[in-house]
Amino acid sequence: MPEQPDIRHLVQFLHRTLPDTLLGVYLHGSATLGGLRSRSDIDVLAVVRESVTQAQRRELVEELLRVSGVGGRRYVELIVVVLDDVRPWRYPPTCDFLYGDWLREEYERGMVPSPEPSPDLAPLLTMVLRADAPLHGPPPAELIDPVPHADLRRAIVAGVPELMDELDSDTRNVLLTLARIWTTLATGAIRSKDAAAQWALDRIPAEHRPVLARARAVYLGEEDERWDDLAPRACAEFLVREITGSYAS
């Protein structure tokens, strides 16, 4: 099991880096959806009063490159939003800063994340509100408006084509995310990846179950990741068809 990063250190670092603008820091994701799994990241949202400066962006990236996934620690995903970009709510919202280790090579080459529209914030902010897990600041509902259900649905569907483009390079995560999207569209609930996969396993044809079952087992640390003996694309395409049907209904 990866070592738990020092969340207090991360919050203190955000205080030092964003001293005049930090309003709240919130835990979300696996840590608040049934507990961290073997391959779970630490997901953190920070709400700020003003957009992060270029110097602050570089400092955030440098520190996260130093601690995220290093020395046996868990990976950290940090998203920063500006209060006025999420309240009042509008679609698509703007992500002011994003750090995720899938972009590590780009950060190491000098890329500094800049503000950009991000439909993915709709489910993320919904999870933050439901988790109600402040690490600093008031309860999230005092800073973040609820996301209308219609916007949540269209946001999670909007990311499906990009997910399918990543299927060969990130097979496990794509399959689990597709299962989670289908689950949310069908039930309205946002489940952990393993819980969403279990929900989907009870509803997919037998020929696709070994693929999704392995993705879930890899996520839980029960199996090593390999796909040469299975057909993940056929399973992913089935999940996409179910997503399309659920969204249309």
ZADO-1210 file (C-alpha; in nm, 4 decimals, padded with zeros to 6 digits):
<atoms>
<atom x="00.0000" y="00.0000" z="00.0000" code="MET" pos="1"/>
<atom x="00.1492" y="00.3411" z="-00.0936" code="PRO" pos="2"/>
<atom x="00.2497" y="00.5696" z="00.1890" code="GLU" pos="3"/>
<atom x="-00.0051" y="00.8356" z="00.2791" code="GLN" pos="4"/>
<atom x="00.1285" y="01.1815" z="00.1934" code="PRO" pos="5"/>
<atom x="00.1239" y="01.4368" z="00.4709" code="ASP" pos="6"/>
<atom x="-00.1972" y="01.6251" z="00.3951" code="ILE" pos="7"/>
<atom x="-00.1070" y="01.8817" z="00.6592" code="ARG" pos="8"/>
<atom x="00.2147" y="01.9532" z="00.4707" code="HIS" pos="9"/>
<atom x="00.0145" y="02.0092" z="00.1506" code="LEU" pos="10"/>
<atom x="-00.2256" y="02.2482" z="00.3228" code="VAL" pos="11"/>
<atom x="00.0640" y="02.4366" z="00.4831" code="GLN" pos="12"/>
<atom x="00.2347" y="02.4574" z="00.1446" code="PHE" pos="13"/>
<atom x="-00.0808" y="02.6026" z="-00.0125" code="LEU" pos="14"/>
<atom x="-00.0949" y="02.8598" z="00.2679" code="HIS" pos="15"/>
<atom x="00.2659" y="02.9599" z="00.1993" code="ARG" pos="16"/>
<atom x="00.2256" y="02.9711" z="-00.1775" code="THR" pos="17"/>
<atom x="-00.1180" y="03.1393" z="-00.1890" code="LEU" pos="18"/>
<atom x="-00.1123" y="03.3398" z="00.1360" code="PRO" pos="19"/>
<atom x="-00.3431" y="03.6243" z="00.0365" code="ASP" pos="20"/>
<atom x="-00.5977" y="03.4399" z="-00.1742" code="THR" pos="21"/>
<atom x="-00.6576" y="03.0882" z="-00.0326" code="LEU" pos="22"/>
<atom x="-01.0185" y="03.0468" z="00.0826" code="LEU" pos="23"/>
<atom x="-01.0637" y="02.6713" z="00.1246" code="GLY" pos="24"/>
<atom x="-00.8975" y="02.3330" z="00.0697" code="VAL" pos="25"/>
<atom x="-01.1119" y="02.0221" z="00.0258" code="TYR" pos="26"/>
<atom x="-01.0510" y="01.6487" z="00.0042" code="LEU" pos="27"/>
<atom x="-01.2553" y="01.4493" z="-00.2485" code="HIS" pos="28"/>
<atom x="-01.2311" y="01.1381" z="-00.4647" code="GLY" pos="29"/>
<atom x="-01.1482" y="00.7922" z="-00.3324" code="SER" pos="30"/>
<atom x="-01.0557" y="00.9167" z="00.0148" code="ALA" pos="31"/>
<atom x="-01.4171" y="01.0289" z="00.0626" code="THR" pos="32"/>
<atom x="-01.5910" y="00.7597" z="-00.1465" code="LEU" pos="33"/>
<atom x="-01.5360" y="00.4502" z="00.0625" code="GLY" pos="34"/>
<atom x="-01.1645" y="00.4808" z="00.1324" code="GLY" pos="35"/>
<atom x="-00.8319" y="00.4857" z="-00.0498" code="LEU" pos="36"/>
<atom x="-00.7461" y="00.1816" z="-00.2592" code="ARG" pos="37"/>
<atom x="-00.4075" y="00.0481" z="-00.3642" code="SER" pos="38"/>
<atom x="-00.3836" y="00.2735" z="-00.6697" code="ARG" pos="39"/>
<atom x="-00.5891" y="00.5700" z="-00.5457" code="SER" pos="40"/>
<atom x="-00.4577" y="00.9237" z="-00.5757" code="ASP" pos="41"/>
<atom x="-00.5031" y="01.1932" z="-00.3140" code="ILE" pos="42"/>
<atom x="-00.7493" y="01.4378" z="-00.4724" code="ASP" pos="43"/>
<atom x="-00.7522" y="01.7949" z="-00.3420" code="VAL" pos="44"/>
<atom x="-00.9455" y="02.1046" z="-00.4508" code="LEU" pos="45"/>
<atom x="-00.8360" y="02.4543" z="-00.3496" code="ALA" pos="46"/>
<atom x="-01.0668" y="02.7548" z="-00.3839" code="VAL" pos="47"/>
<atom x="-00.8944" y="03.0928" z="-00.4193" code="VAL" pos="48"/>
<atom x="-01.0037" y="03.4547" z="-00.4383" code="ARG" pos="49"/>
<atom x="-00.7836" y="03.5465" z="-00.7364" code="GLU" pos="50"/>
<atom x="-00.6199" y="03.3619" z="-01.0229" code="SER" pos="51"/>
<atom x="-00.2856" y="03.2009" z="-00.9407" code="VAL" pos="52"/>
<atom x="00.0128" y="03.4055" z="-01.0616" code="THR" pos="53"/>
<atom x="00.2729" y="03.2634" z="-01.2977" code="GLN" pos="54"/>
<atom x="00.5325" y="03.2509" z="-01.0198" code="ALA" pos="55"/>
<atom x="00.2879" y="03.0687" z="-00.7914" code="GLN" pos="56"/>
<atom x="00.2084" y="02.8192" z="-01.0687" code="ARG" pos="57"/>
<atom x="00.5766" y="02.7331" z="-01.1044" code="ARG" pos="58"/>
<atom x="00.6131" y="02.6943" z="-00.7269" code="GLU" pos="59"/>
<atom x="00.3100" y="02.4637" z="-00.7091" code="LEU" pos="60"/>
<atom x="00.4414" y="02.2456" z="-00.9924" code="VAL" pos="61"/>
<atom x="00.7930" y="02.2250" z="-00.8451" code="GLU" pos="62"/>
<atom x="00.6664" y="02.1174" z="-00.5031" code="GLU" pos="63"/>
<atom x="00.4209" y="01.8623" z="-00.6391" code="LEU" pos="64"/>
<atom x="00.6862" y="01.7108" z="-00.8658" code="LEU" pos="65"/>
<atom x="00.8971" y="01.6683" z="-00.5528" code="ARG" pos="66"/>
<atom x="00.6340" y="01.4915" z="-00.3385" code="VAL" pos="67"/>
<atom x="00.3677" y="01.3362" z="-00.5639" code="SER" pos="68"/>
<atom x="00.4296" y="00.9652" z="-00.6137" code="GLY" pos="69"/>
<atom x="00.7900" y="00.9987" z="-00.4934" code="VAL" pos="70"/>
<atom x="00.9478" y="00.7695" z="-00.2354" code="GLY" pos="71"/>
<atom x="00.6518" y="00.5323" z="-00.2219" code="GLY" pos="72"/>
<atom x="00.4020" y="00.8130" z="-00.1581" code="ARG" pos="73"/>
<atom x="00.0635" y="00.8325" z="-00.3245" code="ARG" pos="74"/>
<atom x="00.0143" y="01.0557" z="-00.6243" code="TYR" pos="75"/>
<atom x="-00.1524" y="01.3905" z="-00.5609" code="VAL" pos="76"/>
<atom x="-00.3994" y="01.5584" z="-00.7927" code="GLU" pos="77"/>
<atom x="-00.4455" y="01.9281" z="-00.7150" code="LEU" pos="78"/>
<atom x="-00.7054" y="02.1478" z="-00.8794" code="ILE" pos="79"/>
<atom x="-00.7411" y="02.5180" z="-00.8045" code="VAL" pos="80"/>
<atom x="-01.0530" y="02.7171" z="-00.8910" code="VAL" pos="81"/>
<atom x="-01.1248" y="03.0869" z="-00.8519" code="VAL" pos="82"/>
<atom x="-01.4346" y="03.1595" z="-00.6434" code="LEU" pos="83"/>
<atom x="-01.5901" y="03.3842" z="-00.9075" code="ASP" pos="84"/>
<atom x="-01.5484" y="03.1078" z="-01.1678" code="ASP" pos="85"/>
<atom x="-01.7660" y="02.8611" z="-00.9744" code="VAL" pos="86"/>
<atom x="-02.0102" y="03.0926" z="-00.7969" code="ARG" pos="87"/>
<atom x="-02.2499" y="03.1701" z="-00.9472" code="PRO" pos="88"/>
<atom x="-02.2382" y="02.8414" z="-01.1368" code="TRP" pos="89"/>
<atom x="-02.2041" y="02.8431" z="-01.5151" code="ARG" pos="90"/>
<atom x="-02.1118" y="02.5784" z="-01.7685" code="TYR" pos="91"/>
<atom x="-01.8425" y="02.4998" z="-01.8517" code="PRO" pos="92"/>
<atom x="-01.6565" y="02.6144" z="-01.5395" code="PRO" pos="93"/>
<atom x="-01.2914" y="02.7228" z="-01.5538" code="THR" pos="94"/>
<atom x="-01.0072" y="02.5304" z="-01.3940" code="CYS" pos="95"/>
<atom x="-00.7449" y="02.7836" z="-01.2870" code="ASP" pos="96"/>
<atom x="-00.4661" y="02.5315" z="-01.2150" code="PHE" pos="97"/>
<atom x="-00.4296" y="02.1556" z="-01.2552" code="LEU" pos="98"/>
<atom x="-00.1569" y="01.9215" z="-01.1379" code="TYR" pos="99"/>
<atom x="-00.1876" y="01.5524" z="-01.2178" code="GLY" pos="100"/>
<atom x="00.0949" y="01.3028" z="-01.2568" code="ASP" pos="101"/>
<atom x="-00.0240" y="01.1818" z="-01.5942" code="TRP" pos="102"/>
<atom x="00.1231" y="01.5166" z="-01.7124" code="LEU" pos="103"/>
<atom x="00.4520" y="01.4772" z="-01.5213" code="ARG" pos="104"/>
<atom x="00.6708" y="01.4595" z="-01.8315" code="GLU" pos="105"/>
<atom x="00.5219" y="01.7830" z="-01.9605" code="GLU" pos="106"/>
<atom x="00.5738" y="01.9584" z="-01.6261" code="TYR" pos="107"/>
<atom x="00.9341" y="01.8352" z="-01.6184" code="GLU" pos="108"/>
<atom x="00.9857" y="01.9869" z="-01.9655" code="ARG" pos="109"/>
<atom x="00.8718" y="02.3239" z="-01.8289" code="GLY" pos="110"/>
<atom x="00.4990" y="02.3279" z="-01.9022" code="MET" pos="111"/>
<atom x="00.3088" y="02.5492" z="-01.6576" code="VAL" pos="112"/>
<atom x="-00.0686" y="02.4858" z="-01.6402" code="PRO" pos="113"/>
<atom x="-00.2877" y="02.7822" z="-01.7289" code="SER" pos="114"/>
<atom x="-00.6603" y="02.8514" z="-01.6788" code="PRO" pos="115"/>
<atom x="-00.8927" y="02.6722" z="-01.9194" code="GLU" pos="116"/>
<atom x="-01.2569" y="02.5638" z="-01.9439" code="PRO" pos="117"/>
<atom x="-01.3078" y="02.2229" z="-01.7813" code="SER" pos="118"/>
<atom x="-01.6370" y="02.0305" z="-01.7968" code="PRO" pos="119"/>
<atom x="-01.4685" y="01.7731" z="-01.5677" code="ASP" pos="120"/>
<atom x="-01.5113" y="02.0202" z="-01.2824" code="LEU" pos="121"/>
<atom x="-01.8853" y="01.9483" z="-01.2762" code="ALA" pos="122"/>
<atom x="-01.8524" y="01.5956" z="-01.1266" code="PRO" pos="123"/>
<atom x="-01.5507" y="01.7018" z="-00.9208" code="LEU" pos="124"/>
<atom x="-01.7349" y="01.9900" z="-00.7542" code="LEU" pos="125"/>
<atom x="-02.0346" y="01.7634" z="-00.6980" code="THR" pos="126"/>
<atom x="-01.8071" y="01.5166" z="-00.5162" code="MET" pos="127"/>
<atom x="-01.6520" y="01.7959" z="-00.3106" code="VAL" pos="128"/>
<atom x="-01.9945" y="01.9147" z="-00.1972" code="LEU" pos="129"/>
<atom x="-02.1151" y="01.5634" z="-00.1149" code="ARG" pos="130"/>
<atom x="-01.7948" y="01.4728" z="00.0691" code="ALA" pos="131"/>
<atom x="-01.8036" y="01.7920" z="00.2805" code="ASP" pos="132"/>
<atom x="-01.4428" y="01.7285" z="00.3890" code="ALA" pos="133"/>
<atom x="-01.2684" y="02.0634" z="00.4464" code="PRO" pos="134"/>
<atom x="-00.8969" y="02.0567" z="00.5185" code="LEU" pos="135"/>
<atom x="-00.8985" y="02.4349" z="00.5521" code="HIS" pos="136"/>
<atom x="-01.1742" y="02.6929" z="00.5401" code="GLY" pos="137"/>
<atom x="-01.5525" y="02.6705" z="00.5681" code="PRO" pos="138"/>
<atom x="-01.7738" y="02.3850" z="00.4515" code="PRO" pos="139"/>
<atom x="-01.7574" y="02.3715" z="00.0710" code="PRO" pos="140"/>
<atom x="-02.1233" y="02.4692" z="00.0304" code="ALA" pos="141"/>
<atom x="-02.0314" y="02.8156" z="00.1598" code="GLU" pos="142"/>
<atom x="-01.8051" y="02.8674" z="-00.1416" code="LEU" pos="143"/>
<atom x="-01.9345" y="02.6382" z="-00.4174" code="ILE" pos="144"/>
<atom x="-02.2747" y="02.6402" z="-00.5842" code="ASP" pos="145"/>
<atom x="-02.4436" y="02.3040" z="-00.6489" code="PRO" pos="146"/>
<atom x="-02.4067" y="02.1734" z="-01.0034" code="VAL" pos="147"/>
<atom x="-02.7398" y="02.1298" z="-01.1863" code="PRO" pos="148"/>
<atom x="-02.7997" y="01.7634" z="-01.2637" code="HIS" pos="149"/>
<atom x="-02.8302" y="01.8342" z="-01.6379" code="ALA" pos="150"/>
<atom x="-02.4857" y="01.9956" z="-01.6389" code="ASP" pos="151"/>
<atom x="-02.3400" y="01.7048" z="-01.4424" code="LEU" pos="152"/>
<atom x="-02.4761" y="01.4602" z="-01.6997" code="ARG" pos="153"/>
<atom x="-02.3502" y="01.6473" z="-02.0048" code="ARG" pos="154"/>
<atom x="-02.0117" y="01.7091" z="-01.8433" code="ALA" pos="155"/>
<atom x="-01.9368" y="01.3426" z="-01.7781" code="ILE" pos="156"/>
<atom x="-02.0498" y="01.2442" z="-02.1279" code="VAL" pos="157"/>
<atom x="-01.8370" y="01.5184" z="-02.2854" code="ALA" pos="158"/>
<atom x="-01.5187" y="01.3438" z="-02.1746" code="GLY" pos="159"/>
<atom x="-01.5971" y="01.0042" z="-02.3319" code="VAL" pos="160"/>
<atom x="-01.4258" y="01.0606" z="-02.6721" code="PRO" pos="161"/>
<atom x="-01.1031" y="01.1707" z="-02.5007" code="GLU" pos="162"/>
<atom x="-01.1206" y="00.8681" z="-02.2718" code="LEU" pos="163"/>
<atom x="-01.1479" y="00.6342" z="-02.5688" code="MET" pos="164"/>
<atom x="-00.8401" y="00.7967" z="-02.7228" code="ASP" pos="165"/>
<atom x="-00.6490" y="00.6986" z="-02.4060" code="GLU" pos="166"/>
<atom x="-00.7727" y="00.3398" z="-02.3882" code="LEU" pos="167"/>
<atom x="-00.4510" y="00.1783" z="-02.5106" code="ASP" pos="168"/>
<atom x="-00.2237" y="00.3864" z="-02.2844" code="SER" pos="169"/>
<atom x="-00.4396" y="00.3937" z="-01.9687" code="ASP" pos="170"/>
<atom x="-00.6622" y="00.0876" z="-02.0036" code="THR" pos="171"/>
<atom x="-00.7536" y="00.0265" z="-01.6397" code="ARG" pos="172"/>
<atom x="-00.8437" y="00.3861" z="-01.5617" code="ASN" pos="173"/>
<atom x="-01.0446" y="00.4323" z="-01.8826" code="VAL" pos="174"/>
<atom x="-01.2531" y="00.1193" z="-01.8213" code="LEU" pos="175"/>
<atom x="-01.3244" y="00.2141" z="-01.4596" code="LEU" pos="176"/>
<atom x="-01.4105" y="00.5719" z="-01.5533" code="THR" pos="177"/>
<atom x="-01.6513" y="00.4553" z="-01.8241" code="LEU" pos="178"/>
<atom x="-01.8184" y="00.2260" z="-01.5689" code="ALA" pos="179"/>
<atom x="-01.8461" y="00.5188" z="-01.3285" code="ARG" pos="180"/>
<atom x="-02.0003" y="00.7440" z="-01.5965" code="ILE" pos="181"/>
<atom x="-02.2587" y="00.4787" z="-01.6835" code="TRP" pos="182"/>
<atom x="-02.3391" y="00.4283" z="-01.3160" code="THR" pos="183"/>
<atom x="-02.3893" y="00.7999" z="-01.2550" code="THR" pos="184"/>
<atom x="-02.6101" y="00.8434" z="-01.5613" code="LEU" pos="185"/>
<atom x="-02.8219" y="00.5411" z="-01.4687" code="ALA" pos="186"/>
<atom x="-02.8535" y="00.6007" z="-01.0934" code="THR" pos="187"/>
<atom x="-02.7602" y="00.9633" z="-01.0233" code="GLY" pos="188"/>
<atom x="-02.4983" y="00.8480" z="-00.7716" code="ALA" pos="189"/>
<atom x="-02.1236" y="00.9104" z="-00.7910" code="ILE" pos="190"/>
<atom x="-01.9559" y="00.5918" z="-00.6703" code="ARG" pos="191"/>
<atom x="-01.5934" y="00.4990" z="-00.6141" code="SER" pos="192"/>
<atom x="-01.4321" y="00.3364" z="-00.9155" code="LYS" pos="193"/>
<atom x="-01.4406" y="-00.0120" z="-00.7678" code="ASP" pos="194"/>
<atom x="-01.8036" y="00.0267" z="-00.6535" code="ALA" pos="195"/>
<atom x="-01.9047" y="00.1560" z="-00.9975" code="ALA" pos="196"/>
<atom x="-01.7278" y="-00.1365" z="-01.1620" code="ALA" pos="197"/>
<atom x="-01.9112" y="-00.3814" z="-00.9351" code="GLN" pos="198"/>
<atom x="-02.2423" y="-00.2175" z="-01.0272" code="TRP" pos="199"/>
<atom x="-02.1577" y="-00.2499" z="-01.3965" code="ALA" pos="200"/>
<atom x="-02.0335" y="-00.6089" z="-01.3642" code="LEU" pos="201"/>
<atom x="-02.3804" y="-00.7125" z="-01.2571" code="ASP" pos="202"/>
<atom x="-02.5237" y="-00.5643" z="-01.5779" code="ARG" pos="203"/>
<atom x="-02.2852" y="-00.6407" z="-01.8635" code="ILE" pos="204"/>
<atom x="-02.2749" y="-00.9478" z="-02.0911" code="PRO" pos="205"/>
<atom x="-02.0612" y="-01.2382" z="-01.9755" code="ALA" pos="206"/>
<atom x="-01.8005" y="-01.1899" z="-02.2495" code="GLU" pos="207"/>
<atom x="-01.7053" y="-00.8470" z="-02.1134" code="HIS" pos="208"/>
<atom x="-01.6963" y="-00.9327" z="-01.7433" code="ARG" pos="209"/>
<atom x="-01.3370" y="-01.0634" z="-01.7311" code="PRO" pos="210"/>
<atom x="-01.2101" y="-00.7300" z="-01.8679" code="VAL" pos="211"/>
<atom x="-01.3922" y="-00.5076" z="-01.6216" code="LEU" pos="212"/>
<atom x="-01.3297" y="-00.7501" z="-01.3367" code="ALA" pos="213"/>
<atom x="-00.9556" y="-00.7331" z="-01.4029" code="ARG" pos="214"/>
<atom x="-00.9618" y="-00.3505" z="-01.4175" code="ALA" pos="215"/>
<atom x="-01.1313" y="-00.3508" z="-01.0781" code="ARG" pos="216"/>
<atom x="-00.8911" y="-00.6078" z="-00.9339" code="ALA" pos="217"/>
<atom x="-00.5870" y="-00.4137" z="-01.0571" code="VAL" pos="218"/>
<atom x="-00.7257" y="-00.0966" z="-00.9004" code="TYR" pos="219"/>
<atom x="-00.7701" y="-00.2803" z="-00.5705" code="LEU" pos="220"/>
<atom x="-00.4165" y="-00.4168" z="-00.5855" code="GLY" pos="221"/>
<atom x="-00.5347" y="-00.7757" z="-00.6242" code="GLU" pos="222"/>
<atom x="-00.3843" y="-00.8409" z="-00.9707" code="GLU" pos="223"/>
<atom x="-00.1042" y="-00.7131" z="-01.1907" code="ASP" pos="224"/>
<atom x="-00.2058" y="-00.5118" z="-01.4941" code="GLU" pos="225"/>
<atom x="-00.1945" y="-00.6942" z="-01.8262" code="ARG" pos="226"/>
<atom x="-00.4358" y="-00.6967" z="-02.1201" code="TRP" pos="227"/>
<atom x="-00.2745" y="-00.9128" z="-02.3874" code="ASP" pos="228"/>
<atom x="-00.5081" y="-01.2032" z="-02.3095" code="ASP" pos="229"/>
<atom x="-00.8325" y="-01.0022" z="-02.3077" code="LEU" pos="230"/>
<atom x="-01.0261" y="-00.7639" z="-02.5349" code="ALA" pos="231"/>
<atom x="-01.0560" y="-00.4339" z="-02.3472" code="PRO" pos="232"/>
<atom x="-01.1677" y="-00.2335" z="-02.6514" code="ARG" pos="233"/>
<atom x="-01.4779" y="-00.4446" z="-02.7054" code="ALA" pos="234"/>
<atom x="-01.5696" y="-00.3980" z="-02.3397" code="CYS" pos="235"/>
<atom x="-01.5050" y="-00.0232" z="-02.3583" code="ALA" pos="236"/>
<atom x="-01.7196" y="00.0075" z="-02.6700" code="GLU" pos="237"/>
<atom x="-02.0019" y="-00.1765" z="-02.4952" code="PHE" pos="238"/>
<atom x="-01.9777" y="00.0654" z="-02.2008" code="LEU" pos="239"/>
<atom x="-01.9855" y="00.3625" z="-02.4391" code="VAL" pos="240"/>
<atom x="-02.3041" y="00.2296" z="-02.6003" code="ARG" pos="241"/>
<atom x="-02.4655" y="00.1968" z="-02.2579" code="GLU" pos="242"/>
<atom x="-02.3533" y="00.5501" z="-02.1698" code="ILE" pos="243"/>
<atom x="-02.5035" y="00.6839" z="-02.4931" code="THR" pos="244"/>
<atom x="-02.8316" y="00.5055" z="-02.4270" code="GLY" pos="245"/>
<atom x="-02.8497" y="00.6190" z="-02.0651" code="SER" pos="246"/>
<atom x="-02.7763" y="00.9803" z="-02.1588" code="TYR" pos="247"/>
<atom x="-03.0476" y="00.9788" z="-02.4250" code="ALA" pos="248"/>
<atom x="-03.3118" y="00.8357" z="-02.1934" code="SER" pos="249"/>
</atoms>
